[in-house]
Amino acid sequence: MELILIIIGINVVYVSLYTLRMILVIKGQRILAAILSLGEVLIYIIGLGIVLKNLDNPWNVAAYCIGYGLGVYIGSRIEEYLALGYVTVQVTVDCVEKELPSKLRGYGYGVTSWLADGKDGPRLMMQVLAKRSNERKLNDILNKLCPKAFVVSYEPKNFKGGFWINRIPPFK
């Protein structure tokens, strides 16, 4: 039973690191991803060695699989908690509320706004850039200020200039 728990634990750590490393690579954090991969591969070799030495017990293989699945889940939860990167939020409001961009700016967000034509009339469009760690707070503010707004968020790959030029580090 102890060996099974060790195999699960090693795989949870390995796959969590693997998941984080992949996310860092996708977000352009190559150096941090490379450093993380050193620990990841060491843990992988140790865990795989233990399983290969003990293939006679099918519970060891099952433990390896369970640890792998848990590692994917835990790694994704860790990344969600860290909320690395930025998000662009596009907001469409069904009325032309001219004060809304100013209110969002009052909360510290950079807002670009423009008027648009929708199927049922004029719309106010806004584009807001925020840290991913502040996305939930921004959505709460939007729900309070304009509960019927249509909100779409996506992660920008890179950006330069604008309101945040002195507030955020550039993408690598």
SEDREN-862251 format. One record per residue (C-alpha): residue number from 1; x, y, z. Coordinates in nm, 4 decimals, decimal comma. Layout:
N
ATOM   num          X          Y          Z
ATOM   NUM          X          Y          Z
...
//
This chain:
172
ATOM   num          X          Y          Z
ATOM     1     0,0000     0,0000     0,0000
ATOM     2     0,2866     0,2390     0,0756
ATOM     3     0,4384     0,1824    -0,2681
ATOM     4     0,1034     0,2547    -0,4343
ATOM     5     0,0741     0,5879    -0,2512
ATOM     6     0,4328     0,6773    -0,3442
ATOM     7     0,3620     0,6031    -0,7121
ATOM     8     0,0434     0,8120    -0,7047
ATOM     9     0,2210     1,0988    -0,5280
ATOM    10     0,5166     1,1003    -0,7646
ATOM    11     0,2894     1,1013    -1,0687
ATOM    12     0,0687     1,3777    -0,9280
ATOM    13     0,3770     1,5973    -0,8826
ATOM    14     0,5234     1,5007    -1,2219
ATOM    15     0,2072     1,5609    -1,4246
ATOM    16     0,1251     1,8815    -1,2357
ATOM    17     0,4691     2,0141    -1,3284
ATOM    18     0,4212     1,8889    -1,6858
ATOM    19     0,0885     2,0723    -1,7117
ATOM    20     0,2327     2,3945    -1,5742
ATOM    21     0,5338     2,3676    -1,8048
ATOM    22     0,3119     2,3318    -2,1107
ATOM    23     0,1040     2,6325    -2,0083
ATOM    24     0,4198     2,8377    -1,9537
ATOM    25     0,5449     2,7430    -2,3003
ATOM    26     0,2120     2,8437    -2,4544
ATOM    27     0,2264     3,1772    -2,2712
ATOM    28     0,5795     3,2439    -2,3952
ATOM    29     0,7584     3,1915    -2,0609
ATOM    30     1,0274     2,9695    -2,2157
ATOM    31     1,3020     3,0163    -1,9555
ATOM    32     1,0735     2,9437    -1,6609
ATOM    33     0,9331     2,6427    -1,8485
ATOM    34     1,2850     2,5109    -1,9124
ATOM    35     1,3773     2,5439    -1,5444
ATOM    36     1,0563     2,3710    -1,4385
ATOM    37     1,1250     2,0877    -1,6834
ATOM    38     1,4450     1,9958    -1,4969
ATOM    39     1,2490     1,8956    -1,1886
ATOM    40     0,9729     1,7455    -1,3983
ATOM    41     1,1995     1,5013    -1,5832
ATOM    42     1,3815     1,3988    -1,2629
ATOM    43     1,0536     1,3127    -1,0947
ATOM    44     0,9338     1,1311    -1,4094
ATOM    45     1,2435     0,9102    -1,4250
ATOM    46     1,2188     0,8207    -1,0566
ATOM    47     0,8460     0,7409    -1,0795
ATOM    48     0,8738     0,5406    -1,3994
ATOM    49     1,1692     0,3468    -1,2574
ATOM    50     0,9669     0,2474    -0,9522
ATOM    51     0,6759     0,1285    -1,1654
ATOM    52     0,8947    -0,0635    -1,4122
ATOM    53     1,0697    -0,2447    -1,1241
ATOM    54     0,7306    -0,3474    -0,9856
ATOM    55     0,5271    -0,4402    -1,2934
ATOM    56     0,4335    -0,7711    -1,1340
ATOM    57     0,1632    -0,5951    -0,9304
ATOM    58    -0,1199    -0,4514    -1,1458
ATOM    59    -0,2081    -0,2117    -0,8608
ATOM    60     0,1200    -0,0311    -0,9223
ATOM    61     0,0240     0,0308    -1,2841
ATOM    62    -0,3233     0,1417    -1,1733
ATOM    63    -0,1625     0,3767    -0,9204
ATOM    64     0,0500     0,5247    -1,1988
ATOM    65    -0,2630     0,5889    -1,4076
ATOM    66    -0,4550     0,7360    -1,1136
ATOM    67    -0,1623     0,9640    -1,0278
ATOM    68    -0,1441     1,0786    -1,3899
ATOM    69    -0,5122     1,1736    -1,3977
ATOM    70    -0,4937     1,3503    -1,0627
ATOM    71    -0,1826     1,5337    -1,1807
ATOM    72    -0,3621     1,6745    -1,4847
ATOM    73    -0,6464     1,7952    -1,2651
ATOM    74    -0,4239     1,9423    -0,9935
ATOM    75    -0,1876     2,1038    -1,2452
ATOM    76    -0,4764     2,2773    -1,4187
ATOM    77    -0,6141     2,3947    -1,0831
ATOM    78    -0,2734     2,5343    -0,9869
ATOM    79    -0,2546     2,7269    -1,3149
ATOM    80    -0,6075     2,8538    -1,2620
ATOM    81    -0,5076     2,9730    -0,9147
ATOM    82    -0,1926     3,1433    -1,0483
ATOM    83    -0,3979     3,2974    -1,3322
ATOM    84    -0,0941     3,3659    -1,5470
ATOM    85    -0,1194     3,6215    -1,8229
ATOM    86    -0,3826     3,8657    -1,9370
ATOM    87    -0,7330     3,8605    -2,0721
ATOM    88    -0,9095     4,0887    -2,3161
ATOM    89    -1,2759     4,1375    -2,2366
ATOM    90    -1,5077     4,2639    -2,5066
ATOM    91    -1,8319     4,4047    -2,3691
ATOM    92    -2,1429     4,4826    -2,5739
ATOM    93    -2,4099     4,6850    -2,3946
ATOM    94    -2,7616     4,7125    -2,5365
ATOM    95    -2,7823     5,0833    -2,4585
ATOM    96    -2,5516     5,3728    -2,5265
ATOM    97    -2,4453     5,4348    -2,1664
ATOM    98    -2,1763     5,7010    -2,2119
ATOM    99    -2,0702     5,6924    -1,8440
ATOM   100    -1,9916     5,3212    -1,8378
ATOM   101    -1,6361     5,3438    -1,9802
ATOM   102    -1,5549     5,6205    -1,7294
ATOM   103    -1,6857     5,4081    -1,4441
ATOM   104    -1,4645     5,1167    -1,5502
ATOM   105    -1,1681     5,3529    -1,5832
ATOM   106    -1,2439     5,4631    -1,2270
ATOM   107    -1,1783     5,1031    -1,1191
ATOM   108    -0,8368     5,1257    -1,2874
ATOM   109    -0,9112     4,9472    -1,6142
ATOM   110    -0,8047     5,0766    -1,9529
ATOM   111    -1,1135     5,0932    -2,1711
ATOM   112    -1,1491     5,1561    -2,5414
ATOM   113    -1,5099     5,2206    -2,6394
ATOM   114    -1,7021     5,2877    -2,9565
ATOM   115    -2,0576     5,2944    -3,0844
ATOM   116    -2,1807     5,0036    -3,2926
ATOM   117    -2,4989     4,9092    -3,4738
ATOM   118    -2,6741     4,5977    -3,3503
ATOM   119    -2,9751     4,4133    -3,4874
ATOM   120    -3,2057     4,6016    -3,2502
ATOM   121    -3,0315     4,9404    -3,2545
ATOM   122    -2,7216     5,1193    -3,1268
ATOM   123    -2,4810     4,9425    -2,8937
ATOM   124    -2,1884     5,0519    -2,6832
ATOM   125    -1,8815     4,8348    -2,7410
ATOM   126    -1,5906     4,8276    -2,4987
ATOM   127    -1,2608     4,6472    -2,5002
ATOM   128    -1,0883     4,6012    -2,1635
ATOM   129    -0,7473     4,4467    -2,0914
ATOM   130    -0,6994     4,2932    -1,7462
ATOM   131    -0,4738     4,0530    -1,5650
ATOM   132    -0,6287     3,7061    -1,5587
ATOM   133    -0,6126     3,7195    -1,1808
ATOM   134    -0,8536     4,0178    -1,1986
ATOM   135    -1,0939     3,8693    -1,4544
ATOM   136    -1,3482     3,7559    -1,1955
ATOM   137    -1,3395     4,0987    -1,0266
ATOM   138    -1,3926     4,2670    -1,3644
ATOM   139    -1,6862     4,0362    -1,4405
ATOM   140    -1,8398     4,1174    -1,1000
ATOM   141    -1,8089     4,4897    -1,1742
ATOM   142    -1,9638     4,4412    -1,5185
ATOM   143    -2,2510     4,2396    -1,3681
ATOM   144    -2,3146     4,5218    -1,1233
ATOM   145    -2,2911     4,8070    -1,3761
ATOM   146    -2,4570     4,6409    -1,6761
ATOM   147    -2,6126     4,3022    -1,5926
ATOM   148    -2,7506     4,2476    -1,9454
ATOM   149    -2,4157     4,3043    -2,1203
ATOM   150    -2,2822     4,0485    -2,3642
ATOM   151    -1,9277     3,9704    -2,2482
ATOM   152    -1,6606     3,7734    -2,4356
ATOM   153    -1,3128     3,7189    -2,2973
ATOM   154    -1,0056     3,5806    -2,4664
ATOM   155    -0,6331     3,5704    -2,4022
ATOM   156    -0,4180     3,7959    -2,6185
ATOM   157    -0,1006     3,6391    -2,7499
ATOM   158     0,0909     3,9651    -2,7412
ATOM   159     0,0391     4,3386    -2,7270
ATOM   160     0,2383     4,6609    -2,7092
ATOM   161     0,1654     5,0224    -2,6273
ATOM   162    -0,1574     5,1659    -2,4978
ATOM   163    -0,2862     5,2341    -2,1486
ATOM   164    -0,0860     4,9577    -1,9819
ATOM   165     0,2516     5,0403    -2,1401
ATOM   166     0,4092     5,1278    -1,8014
ATOM   167     0,2020     4,8863    -1,5910
ATOM   168     0,2819     4,5442    -1,7324
ATOM   169     0,5912     4,3615    -1,8450
ATOM   170     0,6057     4,2919    -2,2200
ATOM   171     0,5389     3,9436    -2,3549
ATOM   172     0,8584     3,7496    -2,4200
//
